[in-house]
Amino acid sequence: MSSAPKVKVVTNKVRFSYANVFTAKAGIEGGTPKFSVSLIVPKSDKDGVAKLKKAFEDCKANSAAFFGGKVPPMLKGGLRDGDVERPDDEAYKDSYFINANSANKPGLVDADMNGIIDPSEFYSGCFGRASITFYAYNAQGSKGIACGLNNLQKLEDGEPLGGATSAAADFAV
């Protein structure tokens, strides 16, 4: 079997959600702890959406040898529609999303390329760019294109997701 094809891409500005980028966490069913983030891509960002779709399709097109000579017709992976899959979550309205994860801690930098080490500086709801890698997988009867998390760059603050508020906001008079 050939090695899994990979296609690396850097997103345009996205919103980060479910950001587990400082401590790896095991999934619902256990397994290897991973770092992960959901990348929310506005549907209005036609260039960004096209870039991600092209990277996914390029990975898929290069996967025939990996899948034994033929790409499965219903290959899983790629951008998901937030209006369809998360209709009750305002953060995903009019957006696509993709979940990226890695066993390795992603590099985190701010807009000036300074490393981010304080967990309060990078959170679900902030905006930035992501370096991700689409790769083919074929394990235990499941085939698809997964999204690996490489590095993240925070560009600007945003309203925190998940209902969290700051102490200053809670106690302001």
C-alpha positions, 0 to 999 in steps of 0.5 A, spaced: 500 500 500 502 506 498 503 512 503 497 516 505 497 522 500 497 529 504 495 536 502 497 542 506 493 549 506 493 555 510 486 558 511 484 565 510 481 568 517 476 563 520 473 563 527 476 558 532 471 553 536 472 548 541 479 550 541 483 544 545 490 547 543 493 547 550 492 540 553 490 534 549 484 531 550 481 524 549 475 523 545 468 521 547 470 514 546 477 514 549 483 513 545 489 517 544 488 524 547 489 529 541 489 537 540 483 539 536 479 545 534 473 547 529 475 552 524 468 556 522 469 559 515 464 564 513 460 562 507 461 569 504 469 568 504 468 565 497 476 565 496 477 561 503 472 556 502 474 555 495 481 554 497 479 549 502 475 545 497 480 545 492 485 542 498 480 536 500 479 535 492 486 535 491 488 530 496 482 525 494 484 525 487 491 523 489 488 517 493 487 512 488 493 508 489 492 509 497 485 506 496 487 500 492 487 503 485 480 507 486 477 512 490 471 510 494 465 514 491 462 516 498 469 518 501 468 522 508 471 528 510 472 536 508 467 542 509 461 541 513 455 545 513 454 549 519 446 551 517 445 543 516 449 540 522 449 545 527 442 549 526 441 551 533 448 554 534 449 561 532 456 561 531 455 556 525 450 560 522 452 562 514 458 558 515 462 551 513 466 548 519 472 543 519 474 539 525 482 539 525 486 535 530 493 532 532 497 528 537 502 533 537 501 540 540 500 545 535 504 552 534 500 558 537 502 565 535 499 572 535 499 576 529 506 579 530 508 571 530 510 572 538 508 565 541 502 564 545 503 561 552 497 563 556 491 559 555 487 566 556 490 569 550 487 563 545 480 561 546 474 559 542 471 565 539 477 568 537 479 569 530 485 567 526 488 562 521 490 555 521 495 551 518 492 544 516 493 538 512 488 533 509 490 526 509 487 520 506 486 514 512 483 507 511 483 504 518 478 498 520 474 499 514 473 506 515 475 510 509 476 518 508 480 524 508 481 527 515 484 534 517 490 534 521 492 540 525 499 543 524 499 551 527 494 556 529 495 564 528 491 568 532 489 575 529 484 578 533 479 577 539 472 575 538 466 574 543 468 568 547 463 562 545 460 557 550 457 562 554 463 564 558 464 571 561 470 574 564 470 576 571 471 584 570 464 583 566 460 579 571 462 584 576 462 591 573 458 596 576 
